[in-house]
């Protein structure tokens, strides 16, 4: 057997965290364009944060 070190706190944060509400401000023109395109702002922000944080 080979012992393997695992960071369980990172795993819990990544896979067991529930969504939270955040209030943010964006320019009106981006809001209008996003709404017209049917963009899910929450999903887009989540994807961008994951990419930025490399998680």
PDB file of N, CA, C and O in Angstrom:
ATOM      1  N   UNK A   1       0.831  -1.177   0.000  1.00  0.00           N
ATOM      2  CA  UNK A   1       0.000   0.000   0.000  1.00  0.00           C
ATOM      3  C   UNK A   1       0.877   1.243   0.000  1.00  0.00           C
ATOM      4  O   UNK A   1       1.939   1.291   0.620  1.00  0.00           O
ATOM      5  N   UNK A   2       0.390   2.242  -0.720  1.00  0.00           N
ATOM      6  CA  UNK A   2       1.089   3.518  -0.778  1.00  0.00           C
ATOM      7  C   UNK A   2       0.152   4.578  -0.214  1.00  0.00           C
ATOM      8  O   UNK A   2      -0.958   4.750  -0.719  1.00  0.00           O
ATOM      9  N   UNK A   3       0.581   5.294   0.828  1.00  0.00           N
ATOM     10  CA  UNK A   3      -0.274   6.352   1.371  1.00  0.00           C
ATOM     11  C   UNK A   3      -0.393   7.516   0.384  1.00  0.00           C
ATOM     12  O   UNK A   3       0.580   7.912  -0.258  1.00  0.00           O
ATOM     13  N   UNK A   4      -1.593   8.043   0.284  1.00  0.00           N
ATOM     14  CA  UNK A   4      -1.857   9.175  -0.606  1.00  0.00           C
ATOM     15  C   UNK A   4      -2.417  10.313   0.237  1.00  0.00           C
ATOM     16  O   UNK A   4      -3.357  10.128   1.009  1.00  0.00           O
ATOM     17  N   UNK A   5      -1.823  11.492   0.075  1.00  0.00           N
ATOM     18  CA  UNK A   5      -2.293  12.662   0.799  1.00  0.00           C
ATOM     19  C   UNK A   5      -3.405  13.331   0.002  1.00  0.00           C
ATOM     20  O   UNK A   5      -3.274  13.550  -1.202  1.00  0.00           O
ATOM     21  N   UNK A   6      -4.491  13.651   0.680  1.00  0.00           N
ATOM     22  CA  UNK A   6      -5.631  14.286   0.023  1.00  0.00           C
ATOM     23  C   UNK A   6      -6.057  15.498   0.834  1.00  0.00           C
ATOM     24  O   UNK A   6      -6.179  15.431   2.057  1.00  0.00           O
ATOM     25  N   UNK A   7      -6.284  16.613   0.136  1.00  0.00           N
ATOM     26  CA  UNK A   7      -6.766  17.829   0.792  1.00  0.00           C
ATOM     27  C   UNK A   7      -8.293  17.780   0.815  1.00  0.00           C
ATOM     28  O   UNK A   7      -8.943  18.233  -0.127  1.00  0.00           O
ATOM     29  N   UNK A   8      -8.859  17.239   1.874  1.00  0.00           N
ATOM     30  CA  UNK A   8     -10.312  17.077   1.954  1.00  0.00           C
ATOM     31  C   UNK A   8     -11.045  18.404   2.048  1.00  0.00           C
ATOM     32  O   UNK A   8     -12.180  18.511   1.582  1.00  0.00           O
ATOM     33  N   UNK A   9     -10.426  19.415   2.637  1.00  0.00           N
ATOM     34  CA  UNK A   9     -11.106  20.707   2.749  1.00  0.00           C
ATOM     35  C   UNK A   9     -11.352  21.295   1.363  1.00  0.00           C
ATOM     36  O   UNK A   9     -12.415  21.866   1.117  1.00  0.00           O
ATOM     37  N   UNK A  10     -10.385  21.163   0.454  1.00  0.00           N
ATOM     38  CA  UNK A  10     -10.574  21.642  -0.913  1.00  0.00           C
ATOM     39  C   UNK A  10     -11.693  20.852  -1.589  1.00  0.00           C
ATOM     40  O   UNK A  10     -12.549  21.434  -2.256  1.00  0.00           O
ATOM     41  N   UNK A  11     -11.689  19.541  -1.421  1.00  0.00           N
ATOM     42  CA  UNK A  11     -12.724  18.695  -2.016  1.00  0.00           C
ATOM     43  C   UNK A  11     -14.104  19.117  -1.520  1.00  0.00           C
ATOM     44  O   UNK A  11     -15.031  19.271  -2.315  1.00  0.00           O
ATOM     45  N   UNK A  12     -14.241  19.304  -0.213  1.00  0.00           N
ATOM     46  CA  UNK A  12     -15.534  19.709   0.350  1.00  0.00           C
ATOM     47  C   UNK A  12     -15.977  21.054  -0.210  1.00  0.00           C
ATOM     48  O   UNK A  12     -17.137  21.219  -0.588  1.00  0.00           O
ATOM     49  N   UNK A  13     -15.065  22.011  -0.266  1.00  0.00           N
ATOM     50  CA  UNK A  13     -15.414  23.334  -0.783  1.00  0.00           C
ATOM     51  C   UNK A  13     -15.867  23.252  -2.233  1.00  0.00           C
ATOM     52  O   UNK A  13     -16.817  23.927  -2.632  1.00  0.00           O
ATOM     53  N   UNK A  14     -15.191  22.430  -3.015  1.00  0.00           N
ATOM     54  CA  UNK A  14     -15.487  22.356  -4.445  1.00  0.00           C
ATOM     55  C   UNK A  14     -16.757  21.569  -4.743  1.00  0.00           C
ATOM     56  O   UNK A  14     -17.542  21.971  -5.602  1.00  0.00           O
ATOM     57  N   UNK A  15     -16.969  20.458  -4.050  1.00  0.00           N
ATOM     58  CA  UNK A  15     -18.057  19.560  -4.418  1.00  0.00           C
ATOM     59  C   UNK A  15     -19.255  19.568  -3.476  1.00  0.00           C
ATOM     60  O   UNK A  15     -20.321  19.075  -3.844  1.00  0.00           O
ATOM     61  N   UNK A  16     -19.111  20.103  -2.297  1.00  0.00           N
ATOM     62  CA  UNK A  16     -20.222  20.082  -1.357  1.00  0.00           C
ATOM     63  C   UNK A  16     -20.748  21.471  -1.035  1.00  0.00           C
ATOM     64  O   UNK A  16     -21.582  21.622  -0.143  1.00  0.00           O
ATOM     65  N   UNK A  17     -20.279  22.480  -1.744  1.00  0.00           N
ATOM     66  CA  UNK A  17     -20.738  23.829  -1.431  1.00  0.00           C
ATOM     67  C   UNK A  17     -22.058  24.112  -2.137  1.00  0.00           C
ATOM     68  O   UNK A  17     -22.248  23.748  -3.298  1.00  0.00           O
ATOM     69  N   UNK A  18     -22.951  24.757  -1.429  1.00  0.00           N
ATOM     70  CA  UNK A  18     -24.240  25.100  -2.014  1.00  0.00           C
ATOM     71  C   UNK A  18     -24.149  26.495  -2.634  1.00  0.00           C
ATOM     72  O   UNK A  18     -23.327  27.308  -2.212  1.00  0.00           O
ATOM     73  N   UNK A  19     -24.978  26.770  -3.621  1.00  0.00           N
ATOM     74  CA  UNK A  19     -24.962  28.093  -4.247  1.00  0.00           C
ATOM     75  C   UNK A  19     -25.352  29.183  -3.249  1.00  0.00           C
ATOM     76  O   UNK A  19     -26.178  28.963  -2.363  1.00  0.00           O
ATOM     77  N   UNK A  20     -24.751  30.346  -3.404  1.00  0.00           N
ATOM     78  CA  UNK A  20     -25.113  31.498  -2.584  1.00  0.00           C
ATOM     79  C   UNK A  20     -25.491  32.644  -3.506  1.00  0.00           C
ATOM     80  O   UNK A  20     -25.063  32.692  -4.659  1.00  0.00           O
ATOM     81  N   UNK A  21     -26.292  33.561  -2.993  1.00  0.00           N
ATOM     82  CA  UNK A  21     -26.693  34.724  -3.780  1.00  0.00           C
ATOM     83  C   UNK A  21     -25.645  35.813  -3.638  1.00  0.00           C
ATOM     84  O   UNK A  21     -25.166  36.083  -2.536  1.00  0.00           O
ATOM     85  N   UNK A  22     -25.291  36.436  -4.754  1.00  0.00           N
ATOM     86  CA  UNK A  22     -24.367  37.561  -4.769  1.00  0.00           C
ATOM     87  C   UNK A  22     -25.032  38.690  -5.548  1.00  0.00           C
ATOM     88  O   UNK A  22     -25.701  38.453  -6.554  1.00  0.00           O
ATOM     89  N   UNK A  23     -24.845  39.899  -5.081  1.00  0.00           N
ATOM     90  CA  UNK A  23     -25.339  41.061  -5.803  1.00  0.00           C
ATOM     91  C   UNK A  23     -24.154  41.712  -6.495  1.00  0.00           C
ATOM     92  O   UNK A  23     -23.116  41.943  -5.875  1.00  0.00           O
ATOM     93  N   UNK A  24     -24.310  42.007  -7.781  1.00  0.00           N
ATOM     94  CA  UNK A  24     -23.221  42.648  -8.498  1.00  0.00           C
ATOM     95  C   UNK A  24     -23.769  43.699  -9.437  1.00  0.00           C
ATOM     96  O   UNK A  24     -24.967  43.741  -9.717  1.00  0.00           O
ATOM     97  N   UNK A  25     -22.888  44.537  -9.914  1.00  0.00           N
ATOM     98  CA  UNK A  25     -23.267  45.615 -10.814  1.00  0.00           C
ATOM     99  C   UNK A  25     -22.517  45.445 -12.129  1.00  0.00           C
ATOM    100  O   UNK A  25     -21.298  45.269 -12.149  1.00  0.00           O
ATOM    101  N   UNK A  26     -23.267  45.502 -13.225  1.00  0.00           N
ATOM    102  CA  UNK A  26     -22.656  45.444 -14.552  1.00  0.00           C
ATOM    103  C   UNK A  26     -23.222  46.598 -15.373  1.00  0.00           C
ATOM    104  O   UNK A  26     -24.288  47.121 -15.047  1.00  0.00           O
ATOM    105  N   UNK A  27     -22.529  47.000 -16.424  1.00  0.00           N
ATOM    106  CA  UNK A  27     -23.058  48.062 -17.286  1.00  0.00           C
ATOM    107  C   UNK A  27     -24.383  47.642 -17.930  1.00  0.00           C
ATOM    108  O   UNK A  27     -24.583  46.475 -18.267  1.00  0.00           O
ATOM    109  N   UNK A  28     -25.280  48.616 -18.092  1.00  0.00           N
ATOM    110  CA  UNK A  28     -26.603  48.336 -18.645  1.00  0.00           C
ATOM    111  C   UNK A  28     -26.520  47.692 -20.025  1.00  0.00           C
ATOM    112  O   UNK A  28     -27.277  46.771 -20.330  1.00  0.00           O
ATOM    113  N   UNK A  29     -25.601  48.177 -20.860  1.00  0.00           N
ATOM    114  CA  UNK A  29     -25.529  47.630 -22.215  1.00  0.00           C
ATOM    115  C   UNK A  29     -25.159  46.146 -22.199  1.00  0.00           C
ATOM    116  O   UNK A  29     -25.641  45.385 -23.037  1.00  0.00           O
ATOM    117  N   UNK A  30     -24.298  45.717 -21.244  1.00  0.00           N
ATOM    118  CA  UNK A  30     -23.964  44.292 -21.144  1.00  0.00           C
ATOM    119  C   UNK A  30     -25.166  43.491 -20.657  1.00  0.00           C
ATOM    120  O   UNK A  30     -25.404  42.374 -21.117  1.00  0.00           O
ATOM    121  N   UNK A  31     -25.915  44.062 -19.732  1.00  0.00           N
ATOM    122  CA  UNK A  31     -27.128  43.401 -19.249  1.00  0.00           C
ATOM    123  C   UNK A  31     -28.121  43.224 -20.394  1.00  0.00           C
ATOM    124  O   UNK A  31     -28.694  42.149 -20.572  1.00  0.00           O
ATOM    125  N   UNK A  32     -28.316  44.291 -21.167  1.00  0.00           N
ATOM    126  CA  UNK A  32     -29.263  44.228 -22.282  1.00  0.00           C
ATOM    127  C   UNK A  32     -28.830  43.196 -23.324  1.00  0.00           C
ATOM    128  O   UNK A  32     -29.640  42.388 -23.780  1.00  0.00           O
ATOM    129  N   UNK A  33     -27.552  43.229 -23.696  1.00  0.00           N
ATOM    130  CA  UNK A  33     -27.049  42.271 -24.688  1.00  0.00           C
ATOM    131  C   UNK A  33     -27.131  40.837 -24.169  1.00  0.00           C
ATOM    132  O   UNK A  33     -27.495  39.921 -24.907  1.00  0.00           O
ATOM    133  N   UNK A  34     -26.796  40.653 -22.912  1.00  0.00           N
ATOM    134  CA  UNK A  34     -26.860  39.317 -22.323  1.00  0.00           C
ATOM    135  C   UNK A  34     -28.274  38.778 -22.279  1.00  0.00           C
ATOM    136  O   UNK A  34     -28.514  37.610 -22.587  1.00  0.00           O
ATOM    137  N   UNK A  35     -29.211  39.636 -21.894  1.00  0.00           N
ATOM    138  CA  UNK A  35     -30.617  39.215 -21.864  1.00  0.00           C
ATOM    139  C   UNK A  35     -31.118  38.863 -23.260  1.00  0.00           C
ATOM    140  O   UNK A  35     -31.814  37.864 -23.438  1.00  0.00           O
ATOM    141  N   UNK A  36     -30.765  39.682 -24.252  1.00  0.00           N
ATOM    142  CA  UNK A  36     -31.181  39.414 -25.634  1.00  0.00           C
ATOM    143  C   UNK A  36     -30.605  38.090 -26.137  1.00  0.00           C
ATOM    144  O   UNK A  36     -31.254  37.375 -26.901  1.00  0.00           O
ATOM    145  N   UNK A  37     -29.396  37.772 -25.708  1.00  0.00           N
ATOM    146  CA  UNK A  37     -28.739  36.536 -26.148  1.00  0.00           C
ATOM    147  C   UNK A  37     -29.157  35.330 -25.315  1.00  0.00           C
ATOM    148  O   UNK A  37     -28.759  34.204 -25.611  1.00  0.00           O
ATOM    149  N   UNK A  38     -29.959  35.560 -24.272  1.00  0.00           N
ATOM    150  CA  UNK A  38     -30.409  34.454 -23.428  1.00  0.00           C
ATOM    151  C   UNK A  38     -29.308  33.884 -22.553  1.00  0.00           C
ATOM    152  O   UNK A  38     -29.328  32.702 -22.212  1.00  0.00           O
ATOM    153  N   UNK A  39     -28.347  34.724 -22.190  1.00  0.00           N
ATOM    154  CA  UNK A  39     -27.212  34.267 -21.385  1.00  0.00           C
ATOM    155  C   UNK A  39     -27.634  34.080 -19.932  1.00  0.00           C
ATOM    156  O   UNK A  39     -28.330  34.922 -19.365  1.00  0.00           O
ATOM    157  N   UNK A  40     -27.214  32.986 -19.345  1.00  0.00           N
ATOM    158  CA  UNK A  40     -27.419  32.729 -17.923  1.00  0.00           C
ATOM    159  C   UNK A  40     -26.254  33.397 -17.195  1.00  0.00           C
ATOM    160  O   UNK A  40     -25.135  32.884 -17.202  1.00  0.00           O
ATOM    161  N   UNK A  41     -26.520  34.537 -16.570  1.00  0.00           N
ATOM    162  CA  UNK A  41     -25.459  35.325 -15.945  1.00  0.00           C
ATOM    163  C   UNK A  41     -24.787  34.569 -14.805  1.00  0.00           C
ATOM    164  O   UNK A  41     -23.572  34.655 -14.632  1.00  0.00           O
ATOM    165  N   UNK A  42     -25.555  33.845 -14.047  1.00  0.00           N
ATOM    166  CA  UNK A  42     -24.996  33.097 -12.920  1.00  0.00           C
ATOM    167  C   UNK A  42     -24.025  32.024 -13.406  1.00  0.00           C
ATOM    168  O   UNK A  42     -22.922  31.889 -12.876  1.00  0.00           O
ATOM    169  N   UNK A  43     -24.437  31.269 -14.409  1.00  0.00           N
ATOM    170  CA  UNK A  43     -23.574  30.216 -14.951  1.00  0.00           C
ATOM    171  C   UNK A  43     -22.326  30.815 -15.596  1.00  0.00           C
ATOM    172  O   UNK A  43     -21.230  30.268 -15.468  1.00  0.00           O
ATOM    173  N   UNK A  44     -22.496  31.940 -16.289  1.00  0.00           N
ATOM    174  CA  UNK A  44     -21.363  32.591 -16.946  1.00  0.00           C
ATOM    175  C   UNK A  44     -20.360  33.095 -15.925  1.00  0.00           C
ATOM    176  O   UNK A  44     -19.153  32.932 -16.107  1.00  0.00           O
ATOM    177  N   UNK A  45     -20.845  33.708 -14.850  1.00  0.00           N
ATOM    178  CA  UNK A  45     -19.951  34.191 -13.794  1.00  0.00           C
ATOM    179  C   UNK A  45     -19.234  33.026 -13.122  1.00  0.00           C
ATOM    180  O   UNK A  45     -18.038  33.109 -12.842  1.00  0.00           O
ATOM    181  N   UNK A  46     -19.956  31.946 -12.866  1.00  0.00           N
ATOM    182  CA  UNK A  46     -19.348  30.765 -12.240  1.00  0.00           C
ATOM    183  C   UNK A  46     -18.243  30.197 -13.124  1.00  0.00           C
ATOM    184  O   UNK A  46     -17.156  29.889 -12.634  1.00  0.00           O
ATOM    185  N   UNK A  47     -18.510  30.056 -14.419  1.00  0.00           N
ATOM    186  CA  UNK A  47     -17.497  29.543 -15.353  1.00  0.00           C
ATOM    187  C   UNK A  47     -16.272  30.451 -15.387  1.00  0.00           C
ATOM    188  O   UNK A  47     -15.140  29.970 -15.363  1.00  0.00           O
ATOM    189  N   UNK A  48     -16.497  31.765 -15.443  1.00  0.00           N
ATOM    190  CA  UNK A  48     -15.385  32.716 -15.517  1.00  0.00           C
ATOM    191  C   UNK A  48     -14.542  32.683 -14.247  1.00  0.00           C
ATOM    192  O   UNK A  48     -13.315  32.751 -14.317  1.00  0.00           O
ATOM    193  N   UNK A  49     -15.190  32.581 -13.084  1.00  0.00           N
ATOM    194  CA  UNK A  49     -14.444  32.521 -11.824  1.00  0.00           C
ATOM    195  C   UNK A  49     -13.622  31.240 -11.727  1.00  0.00           C
ATOM    196  O   UNK A  49     -12.475  31.272 -11.280  1.00  0.00           O
ATOM    197  N   UNK A  50     -14.196  30.118 -12.139  1.00  0.00           N
ATOM    198  CA  UNK A  50     -13.455  28.850 -12.115  1.00  0.00           C
ATOM    199  C   UNK A  50     -12.228  28.928 -13.019  1.00  0.00           C
ATOM    200  O   UNK A  50     -11.150  28.455 -12.659  1.00  0.00           O
ATOM    201  N   UNK A  51     -12.401  29.529 -14.197  1.00  0.00           N
ATOM    202  CA  UNK A  51     -11.272  29.666 -15.121  1.00  0.00           C
ATOM    203  C   UNK A  51     -10.211  30.597 -14.535  1.00  0.00           C
ATOM    204  O   UNK A  51      -9.019  30.296 -14.581  1.00  0.00           O
ATOM    205  N   UNK A  52     -10.647  31.716 -13.991  1.00  0.00           N
ATOM    206  CA  UNK A  52      -9.720  32.704 -13.420  1.00  0.00           C
ATOM    207  C   UNK A  52      -8.958  32.125 -12.231  1.00  0.00           C
ATOM    208  O   UNK A  52      -7.769  32.395 -12.060  1.00  0.00           O
ATOM    209  N   UNK A  53      -9.644  31.326 -11.406  1.00  0.00           N
ATOM    210  CA  UNK A  53      -9.036  30.750 -10.202  1.00  0.00           C
ATOM    211  C   UNK A  53      -8.378  29.394 -10.465  1.00  0.00           C
ATOM    212  O   UNK A  53      -7.777  28.803  -9.569  1.00  0.00           O
ATOM    213  N   UNK A  54      -8.498  28.914 -11.688  1.00  0.00           N
ATOM    214  CA  UNK A  54      -7.917  27.633 -12.100  1.00  0.00           C
ATOM    215  C   UNK A  54      -8.376  26.470 -11.219  1.00  0.00           C
ATOM    216  O   UNK A  54      -7.571  25.669 -10.743  1.00  0.00           O
ATOM    217  N   UNK A  55      -9.702  26.404 -11.016  1.00  0.00           N
ATOM    218  CA  UNK A  55     -10.287  25.283 -10.253  1.00  0.00           C
ATOM    219  C   UNK A  55     -11.323  24.570 -11.103  1.00  0.00           C
ATOM    220  O   UNK A  55     -11.932  23.601 -10.651  1.00  0.00           O
TER     221      UNK A  55
END
